[in-house]
Amino acid sequence: MTDASPQLSSGMIGLGNMGGRIARRIREGGLRVRGFDVSEQQAAAAGIETEPSIAALVDAVDVVFLSLPDSSVIESVVLGDGGLASAVRPGQVVVDLSTASPSSSVGIHGRLAEQDVAFLDAGISGGAAAAEKGTLTLMVGGDASALERARPILDTFSTGVHHMGAPGSGHTAKVLNNFLNGVSLAATAEVMVAAKRAGLDLAQFLEVVNSSSGVNFATLNRFPRIVDGDYLEGGLTNRLMAKDIRLYLQLLQEVSVTSFCGPACLGAFDLATALGYGDQISNRVVDAIGDVAGGVRLQS
């Protein structure tokens, strides 16, 4: 871990599933961190010092982090009345850890640059477990010198920081990665339901897949736990996964690439939401697929 200057302070706007965990990692790394969340319950659960408003938070710190649900919320927090843009001062760095529309992020870059404030779009990968352990991977777009200024803080919760290039490139990489995560999860869920219906021993089947060409993150890290009834609760929900797939489809439209797999993948997570799993972890997509296959569950 890089030694962090004791003068470097940060604030987290959004203390939910990821933001709260990351803020605690920053504190455990020996750095001052404060938080803000519109939810008093989430603010209290984060276990860090909080501020009563965005303006108060921004005034108290050097680097501002965002961990928010989507671009509409990010734009409101940054550009809305009483938002971040009305409180920042020249020389500050804003790091957006959300999964967001790259085109929206480029617009925010430009808007804050007018105030001599650097904006980094920093997609994160690894989920709640990696956030808890401080082993997230970051893909960052924006000014390289601003990234270096923020790096001592980033190093408290990540083990890989990749500068992807120009504004928007970090969130572009994140959207592309999240689609691969989603499509492997949805496809593996479908396969596992089929394996169950076909009478295969699921643990043995996963051993075969994980030493064969079908291996992927879901077969290695998710389904060995799911077949034992552990859905790894606390991670990305089905509703948010569907949001991420929509961002992928929007991106492909913007770069003139036809998506053949995207709509089917989106359908799996929309199905899960429609069947009542929207606010549960996206691993529950396997139960949604099992529902329409006649009530199949992987557990014995």
VODREN-918420 format. One record per residue (C-alpha): residue in one letter; x negated, y negated, z negated. Coordinates in Angstrom, 1 decimal, padded with zeros to 4 digits, m for minus. Last residue first. Example, Ala and Ser with C-alpha at 12.3 -4.5 7.8 and 13.67 -1.06 7.14 Angstrom:
R kelo     c1     c2     c3
R    s m013.7  001.1 m007.1
R    a m012.3  004.5 m007.8
//
This chain:
R kelo     c1     c2     c3
R    s  031.2  030.3  002.8
R    q  030.3  026.7  003.6
R    l  030.5  025.7  007.3
R    r  034.1  024.7  007.1
R    v  036.6  025.4  009.9
R    g  040.1  024.0  009.7
R    g  041.4  025.1  013.1
R    a  038.9  023.8  015.5
R    v  040.3  020.3  015.2
R    d  039.4  020.3  011.5
R    g  036.0  021.7  012.2
R    i  035.1  018.8  014.4
R    a  036.2  016.5  011.6
R    d  034.3  018.6  009.1
R    v  031.1  018.4  011.2
R    v  031.6  014.6  011.4
R    r  031.0  014.7  007.7
R    n  027.3  014.2  008.3
R    s  028.3  010.6  009.1
R    i  028.6  009.9  005.3
R    q  032.1  009.0  004.2
R    d  033.9  005.7  005.0
R    g  035.4  006.8  008.3
R    y  036.2  010.4  007.2
R    g  040.0  010.0  007.4
R    l  040.8  011.9  010.6
R    a  040.7  008.8  012.7
R    t  037.2  008.0  011.4
R    a  035.9  011.5  012.2
R    l  037.5  011.3  015.7
R    d  035.8  007.9  016.2
R    f  032.5  009.7  015.3
R    a  033.0  012.4  017.9
R    g  034.3  010.1  020.5
R    l  031.2  007.9  020.3
R    c  029.1  010.9  021.2
R    a  031.3  011.6  024.2
R    p  031.1  008.0  025.3
R    g  027.3  007.8  024.9
R    c  026.3  011.0  026.9
R    f  026.6  009.7  030.5
R    s  025.6  006.1  029.9
R    t  024.9  004.1  033.1
R    v  022.0  001.7  032.8
R    s  022.4 m001.9  033.9
R    v  020.4 m003.6  031.1
R    e  023.4 m005.3  029.6
R    q  025.6 m002.3  030.1
R    l  023.1 m000.1  028.3
R    l  023.0 m002.6  025.4
R    q  026.8 m002.5  025.0
R    l  026.8  001.3  025.0
R    y  024.1  001.3  022.4
R    l  025.9 m001.2  020.3
R    r  029.0  001.0  020.5
R    i  027.0  003.9  019.3
R    d  025.9  001.8  016.3
R    k  029.5  000.9  015.4
R    a  030.5  004.6  015.6
R    m  027.6  005.3  013.2
R    l  029.0  002.6  010.9
R    r  032.5  004.2  010.8
R    n  031.0  007.7  010.3
R    t  029.1  006.4  007.3
R    l  025.3  005.9  007.1
R    g  023.9  007.5  003.9
R    g  025.2  008.0  000.4
R    e  026.2  011.6  000.5
R    l  023.6  014.2  001.5
R    y  026.4  016.6  002.7
R    d  025.4  019.3  000.1
R    g  027.8  022.2  000.6
R    d  025.2  024.9  001.1
R    v  025.7  024.8  004.9
R    i  025.3  021.0  004.6
R    r  021.8  021.3  003.1
R    p  020.2  023.4  006.0
R    f  022.4  021.2  008.2
R    r  020.7  017.8  007.5
R    n  017.0  017.9  007.7
R    l  015.8  020.3  010.3
R    t  018.9  020.9  012.4
R    a  019.8  017.2  012.2
R    f  016.3  016.0  013.1
R    n  016.1  018.2  016.1
R    v  015.3  021.8  017.1
R    g  017.1  023.2  020.2
R    s  013.9  024.4  021.8
R    s  013.2  027.1  019.2
R    s  011.7  027.5  015.7
R    n  014.3  025.3  014.1
R    v  017.0  026.9  016.2
R    v  016.1  030.4  014.9
R    e  016.0  029.3  011.2
R    l  019.2  027.4  011.7
R    f  020.9  030.6  013.0
R    q  019.6  032.5  009.9
R    a  021.2  030.0  007.6
R    l  024.4  030.0  009.7
R    d  024.9  033.8  009.7
R    l  026.8  034.0  013.0
R    g  030.5  034.8  013.1
R    a  031.5  033.1  016.4
R    r  033.6  030.6  014.5
R    k  030.7  029.7  012.3
R    a  028.4  029.3  015.4
R    a  031.0  027.2  017.1
R    v  031.2  024.9  014.0
R    m  027.4  024.7  014.0
R    v  027.2  023.8  017.7
R    e  029.7  021.0  017.3
R    a  027.8  019.6  014.3
R    t  024.5  019.9  016.2
R    a  025.9  017.9  019.1
R    a  027.3  015.2  016.8
R    l  024.1  014.9  014.8
R    s  021.8  015.0  017.8
R    v  024.0  012.4  019.5
R    g  024.0  010.1  016.5
R    n  020.2  010.2  015.8
R    l  019.5  009.7  019.5
R    f  021.9  006.7  019.5
R    n  020.2  005.4  016.4
R    n  016.8  005.4  018.1
R    l  018.2  003.3  021.0
R    v  019.8  000.8  018.7
R    k  016.7  000.5  016.6
R    a  014.4  000.0  019.6
R    t  016.7 m002.8  020.8
R    h  016.8 m004.2  017.2
R    g  013.1 m004.5  017.2
R    s  012.9 m005.9  020.8
R    g  015.3 m008.7  020.1
R    p  012.6 m011.4  019.8
R    a  009.5 m010.3  021.8
R    g  007.2 m007.4  020.9
R    m  007.7 m004.0  019.3
R    h  005.6 m004.7  016.2
R    h  005.6 m001.3  014.4
R    v  005.6 m001.1  010.6
R    g  005.2  002.5  009.3
R    t  005.0  003.4  005.6
R    s  007.9  001.2  004.4
R    f  009.3 m000.1  001.2
R    t  006.5 m002.0 m000.6
R    d  004.6 m002.5  002.7
R    l  007.4 m004.8  004.0
R    i  006.5 m007.2  001.2
R    p  002.8 m007.4  002.1
R    r  003.9 m007.5  005.8
R    a  005.9 m010.8  005.6
R    r  003.0 m013.0  006.5
R    e  001.8 m010.5  009.1
R    l  005.3 m010.4  010.7
R    a  005.3 m014.2  010.9
R    s  002.0 m014.1  012.7
R    a  003.4 m011.5  015.2
R    d  006.4 m013.7  016.1
R    g  009.5 m011.6  016.9
R    g  010.7 m008.0  017.1
R    v  010.1 m005.4  014.5
R    m  010.5 m001.6  014.4
R    l  010.3 m000.5  010.7
R    t  009.9  003.1  009.4
R    l  011.0  003.7  005.9
R    t  008.9  005.5  003.3
R    g  009.7  003.5  000.1
R    k  011.0  006.6 m001.7
R    e  014.5  005.3 m002.2
R    a  014.5  003.7  001.3
R    a  013.4  007.0  002.7
R    a  016.3  008.8  001.1
R    a  018.8  006.1  002.1
R    g  018.1  006.4  005.8
R    g  014.8  006.9  007.5
R    s  014.8  004.2  010.2
R    i  014.8  000.4  009.9
R    g  015.3 m002.2  012.6
R    a  013.5 m005.5  012.0
R    d  014.7 m008.5  013.9
R    l  012.2 m011.1  012.7
R    f  013.3 m014.8  012.4
R    a  010.7 m017.5  011.9
R    v  011.9 m020.9  010.6
R    d  010.7 m024.1  012.2
R    q  014.2 m025.5  012.2
R    e  014.7 m025.1  016.0
R    a  013.2 m021.7  015.5
R    l  016.3 m020.8  013.5
R    r  018.6 m021.2  016.5
R    g  016.3 m019.4  018.9
R    h  015.8 m016.4  016.7
R    i  019.6 m016.3  016.0
R    g  020.3 m016.1  019.7
R    v  017.8 m013.3  020.2
R    s  019.5 m011.4  017.3
R    s  022.9 m011.7  019.1
R    s  021.4 m010.2  022.2
R    p  019.8 m007.4  020.2
R    s  023.2 m006.5  018.7
R    a  022.6 m005.5  015.1
R    t  021.4 m002.7  012.8
R    s  020.5 m004.7  009.7
R    l  016.9 m005.3  008.4
R    d  017.0 m008.9  009.5
R    v  013.8 m010.7  008.3
R    v  014.0 m014.4  007.7
R    v  010.6 m016.2  007.3
R    q  010.2 m019.7  005.8
R    g  007.9 m022.2  007.2
R    p  010.4 m025.1  007.5
R    r  013.2 m024.9  005.0
R    v  016.4 m022.8  005.0
R    a  019.7 m024.0  003.4
R    s  022.0 m024.9  006.3
R    a  020.8 m022.0  008.4
R    l  021.5 m019.5  005.6
R    g  025.2 m020.2  005.5
R    g  027.3 m022.7  003.6
R    d  029.6 m022.9  006.6
R    g  028.6 m020.2  009.1
R    l  025.3 m019.8  011.0
R    v  023.3 m017.2  009.0
R    v  026.0 m015.4  007.0
R    s  028.6 m015.7  009.8
R    e  026.2 m014.6  012.4
R    i  025.1 m011.6  010.3
R    v  028.8 m010.7  009.6
R    s  029.6 m010.7  013.3
R    s  026.3 m008.9  014.0
R    d  027.1 m005.9  011.9
R    p  027.0 m004.4  008.4
R    l  024.4 m006.5  006.5
R    s  020.9 m006.1  005.1
R    l  019.3 m009.5  005.5
R    f  015.9 m010.4  004.0
R    v  014.8 m013.9  003.1
R    v  011.0 m014.6  002.6
R    d  009.7 m017.4  000.5
R    v  012.3 m017.5 m002.3
R    a  014.3 m019.7 m004.6
R    d  016.0 m022.1 m002.2
R    v  017.2 m019.2  000.0
R    l  018.9 m017.6 m003.0
R    a  020.5 m020.8 m004.2
R    a  021.8 m021.5 m000.7
R    i  023.2 m017.9 m000.3
R    s  025.1 m018.3 m003.5
R    p  025.3 m017.3 m007.2
R    e  021.8 m015.8 m007.3
R    t  020.9 m012.3 m008.4
R    e  018.2 m010.6 m010.6
R    i  018.0 m006.9 m009.8
R    g  019.9 m003.8 m010.8
R    a  021.6 m003.3 m007.5
R    a  024.8 m002.2 m009.2
R    a  025.6 m005.7 m010.4
R    a  025.4 m007.2 m006.9
R    q  027.4 m004.3 m005.5
R    q  030.2 m004.9 m008.1
R    e  030.1 m008.7 m007.6
R    s  030.7 m008.1 m003.9
R    v  029.7 m011.3 m002.0
R    d  026.1 m010.1 m002.4
R    f  023.0 m012.0 m003.3
R    g  019.6 m010.8 m004.4
R    r  016.3 m011.7 m006.0
R    v  012.8 m010.4 m005.6
R    r  009.5 m011.0 m007.3
R    l  006.8 m008.6 m006.2
R    g  005.2 m005.7 m008.2
R    g  006.0 m002.9 m005.8
R    e  008.8 m001.8 m008.1
R    r  010.5 m005.1 m007.3
R    i  010.2 m004.5 m003.6
R    r  011.5 m001.0 m004.1
R    r  014.5 m002.3 m006.0
R    a  015.3 m004.7 m003.2
R    i  015.0 m001.8 m000.6
R    r  017.5  000.3 m002.6
R    g  020.0 m002.5 m003.0
R    g  019.8 m003.5  000.7
R    m  020.3  000.1  001.9
R    n  023.6  001.2  000.3
R    g  024.7 m002.3 m000.5
R    l  022.9 m005.3 m001.8
R    g  023.4 m007.7  001.1
R    i  021.3 m010.9  001.2
R    m  017.9 m009.8 m000.2
R    g  015.5 m012.4 m001.6
R    s  011.7 m012.6 m001.5
R    s  008.8 m013.9 m003.4
R    l  005.1 m014.1 m002.5
R    q  003.1 m015.8 m005.3
R    p  001.9 m012.6 m006.8
R    s  000.2 m011.9 m003.5
R    a  000.7 m008.3 m002.4
R    d m002.0 m005.7 m002.2
R    t m001.3 m003.5  000.8
R    m  000.0  000.0  000.0
//
